[in-house]
Amino acid sequence: MCNRATTHCSSFNDRGGVMAGKYFGELEPGRVFEHEIRRTVTEADNMWFCGATCNPAQIHIDADYCAQTEFGRPLMNSIFTLGLVIGLTVQDTTLGTTIANLGMTDVKFPKPVFAGDTIRSVTTVVERRESKSRPNQGIVTFRHQGFNQRNEEVTSCLRQALMQKGLA
């Protein structure tokens, strides 16, 4: 239920349970979320993801080949890393309140990720605007950043999402 004066809302699912995601009005520019859930990535994650996405790049799946590279071991697939970093943000920010992802820009991978690294996410609300064509929705731009256990940034991106405004 929304309080129109403050635009603070509680999200409810179709069974009346409270949703974890935030509505458009709760996503003020500058708000930062330090996401509690972290995840240690594994060799199995990497092999499965490369197989599922038909990516045969040796740098991800061939340990013998990788032993001869500057990294000395397989790199985690960067798209897996990006997806994980965004996935770790969902429970706190957009679970049940996102209509659609509209795009991702400015994707960067400044440090490699290896099996055994533990990844955490930080989200900053960069901007929001009312939808011009959908009066009950708005567009929010999030900056998602992923960090390893050494607090090194391993990925970042800007994500634009179409969000529900809340219950009237």
C-alpha positions in Angstrom: 0.0 0.0 0.0 1.3 3.4 -0.9 1.3 6.5 1.2 0.8 9.2 -1.4 2.3 11.9 0.8 5.6 10.2 1.2 5.6 7.8 -1.8 6.8 5.0 0.5 5.1 1.8 -0.5 4.9 -1.8 0.6 4.9 -4.3 -2.3 2.3 -7.1 -2.2 2.2 -10.2 -4.3 -1.0 -11.7 -5.7 -1.5 -13.8 -2.5 -1.3 -10.7 -0.2 2.3 -11.4 0.9 4.8 -8.5 1.2 7.2 -8.2 -1.8 10.9 -7.4 -1.3 11.2 -5.1 -4.3 10.9 -1.4 -4.1 8.4 0.7 -6.1 9.4 3.6 -8.3 8.7 6.2 -5.5 11.1 4.4 -3.1 14.0 4.5 -5.5 15.3 8.0 -4.9 18.4 9.0 -6.9 21.5 8.6 -4.7 20.1 5.8 -2.6 22.7 3.0 -2.1 22.0 -0.7 -1.4 24.8 -2.8 0.1 23.4 -6.2 -0.8 23.8 -8.8 2.0 23.7 -11.9 -0.1 27.1 -12.9 -1.5 28.1 -15.9 -3.6 31.3 -17.9 -4.1 31.6 -18.9 -7.7 32.8 -22.3 -8.8 34.4 -24.1 -11.7 31.1 -25.9 -12.2 29.2 -22.6 -12.5 31.7 -21.5 -15.2 31.5 -24.8 -17.2 27.7 -25.0 -17.0 27.3 -21.3 -18.1 29.7 -21.7 -21.0 27.9 -24.9 -22.1 24.5 -23.4 -21.7 25.5 -20.3 -23.8 27.5 -22.3 -26.4 30.7 -20.4 -25.5 33.7 -22.6 -26.3 36.4 -20.0 -25.5 39.5 -21.7 -24.2 40.1 -18.9 -21.7 37.0 -20.2 -19.8 37.0 -24.0 -20.2 40.5 -25.3 -20.9 42.7 -25.4 -17.8 45.8 -26.6 -19.8 45.5 -23.7 -22.2 44.9 -21.2 -19.4 48.0 -22.4 -17.6 50.0 -20.8 -20.4 48.2 -17.5 -20.2 49.0 -14.5 -17.9 46.1 -15.7 -15.6 47.4 -19.2 -15.2 43.9 -20.6 -14.8 40.4 -20.3 -16.4 38.6 -17.0 -16.1 35.0 -17.0 -15.1 32.8 -16.0 -18.0 32.2 -12.3 -17.8 28.6 -12.5 -18.7 28.0 -15.0 -15.9 29.7 -12.5 -13.5 27.5 -9.7 -14.7 24.4 -11.8 -14.4 25.3 -12.9 -10.9 26.1 -9.3 -9.8 22.7 -8.1 -11.0 21.0 -11.2 -9.6 22.4 -10.5 -6.2 20.6 -7.2 -6.2 17.1 -8.4 -7.1 15.8 -9.3 -3.6 16.5 -5.8 -2.2 15.5 -3.7 -5.1 13.3 -5.1 -7.8 11.7 -8.4 -6.8 8.1 -8.3 -7.9 8.2 -4.6 -8.9 10.1 -4.6 -12.2 8.0 -4.6 -15.4 11.0 -5.1 -17.7 14.7 -4.5 -18.1 15.1 -1.8 -20.8 18.8 -1.9 -21.3 22.3 -2.1 -19.9 25.1 0.3 -20.8 28.6 1.2 -19.7 29.4 -2.5 -18.8 33.0 -2.9 -17.5 35.1 -5.7 -16.2 38.1 -4.1 -14.5 39.4 -7.2 -12.7 39.2 -10.9 -13.6 37.1 -13.4 -11.6 38.2 -16.9 -10.9 36.6 -20.0 -9.4 36.7 -19.6 -5.6 36.1 -15.8 -5.6 33.3 -14.5 -3.5 31.2 -11.8 -5.2 29.1 -9.2 -3.5 27.0 -6.4 -5.1 26.3 -2.7 -4.5 23.5 -0.8 -6.2 23.2 2.9 -6.5 20.0 4.6 -7.9 21.4 7.0 -10.5 18.2 8.6 -11.8 14.5 8.0 -12.3 11.8 9.6 -14.5 8.2 9.2 -15.1 7.2 7.0 -18.1 5.7 9.2 -20.8 3.4 6.5 -22.1 2.6 4.5 -19.0 1.2 6.6 -16.1 1.5 3.8 -13.5 5.2 3.1 -14.2 8.6 4.9 -14.3 12.1 4.3 -15.5 14.9 3.9 -13.0 18.6 3.7 -13.8 20.7 1.6 -11.5 24.4 1.4 -11.2 25.4 -2.1 -10.2 28.9 -2.9 -9.0 30.4 -6.3 -8.2 33.3 -6.7 -5.8 35.4 -9.8 -4.9 36.5 -10.8 -1.5 39.5 -8.4 -1.7 37.0 -5.5 -2.3 38.3 -5.1 -5.9 35.6 -4.0 -8.4 35.2 -6.9 -10.9 32.3 -5.5 -12.9 29.9 -2.5 -13.2 27.1 -1.5 -15.4 24.2 0.9 -15.7 20.8 -0.8 -16.0 17.6 0.9 -17.0 14.4 -0.8 -15.6 10.7 -0.1 -16.1 9.3 -0.1 -12.6 5.8 -0.1 -11.0 4.8 3.0 -9.2 2.8 1.1 -6.6 -0.7 0.5 -5.5 -3.1 3.4 -5.7 
